[in-house]
Amino acid sequence: MIILWKRISELIDVKSIVTLALTYAFVKLTCNGTIPQEFLTIYTTIIAFYFGTQFQKNANNKNNDNDENNEK
């Protein structure tokens, strides 16, 4: 249960809210059948940045864990 609350609290930051809002807009535009090229470019850039930073953050955490284990 604690893990669930921790994950929910991590979702509530500006970067995540913007990503979720843009994803909602993307789905809405897709259902309407009209996606402007400018929106698609911006959306793709933001999604790539979001997942890129998440990947880097996870990689850094794994490296820090390995460094701590090596010091023991």
C-alpha positions in Angstrom: 0.0 0.0 0.0 2.9 2.3 0.8 4.4 1.7 -2.6 1.1 2.6 -4.3 1.0 6.0 -2.5 4.6 6.6 -3.3 4.0 6.0 -7.0 0.9 8.2 -7.0 2.9 11.0 -5.3 5.6 10.7 -7.9 3.0 11.2 -10.6 2.0 14.6 -9.2 4.6 16.9 -10.6 4.4 19.4 -13.3 6.2 17.3 -15.9 3.8 14.4 -15.4 0.7 16.6 -15.4 1.8 18.2 -18.7 2.5 14.8 -20.2 -0.8 13.4 -19.2 -2.7 16.5 -20.4 -1.0 16.4 -23.8 -1.7 12.7 -24.1 -5.3 13.3 -23.4 -5.4 16.0 -26.0 -3.6 13.7 -28.5 -6.2 11.0 -27.9 -9.1 13.5 -28.3 -7.7 14.9 -31.5 -7.1 11.3 -32.8 -10.7 10.4 -32.1 -11.8 13.5 -34.0 -9.5 12.6 -36.9 -7.7 16.0 -36.9 -4.2 16.2 -35.7 -2.3 19.4 -36.7 1.3 18.8 -37.7 2.5 21.4 -35.2 0.8 19.6 -32.3 2.2 16.2 -33.4 5.8 17.7 -33.5 5.4 19.2 -30.0 3.8 16.1 -28.5 6.5 13.8 -29.9 9.2 16.1 -28.5 7.7 16.3 -25.1 7.0 12.6 -24.8 10.6 11.7 -26.0 12.0 14.2 -23.4 9.8 12.8 -20.6 10.7 9.2 -21.2 14.3 10.1 -21.9 14.6 11.8 -18.5 12.8 8.9 -16.8 15.3 6.4 -18.4 18.3 8.5 -17.4 16.9 8.9 -13.8 16.5 5.1 -13.5 19.9 4.5 -14.9 21.5 6.9 -12.5 19.7 5.3 -9.6 21.0 1.8 -10.6 24.5 3.2 -10.9 24.3 4.7 -7.4 23.0 1.4 -6.0 25.9 -0.5 -7.7 28.4 2.0 -6.3 27.1 1.7 -2.8 27.2 -2.1 -3.0 30.8 -2.0 -4.3 31.9 0.2 -1.3 30.7 -2.4 1.2 
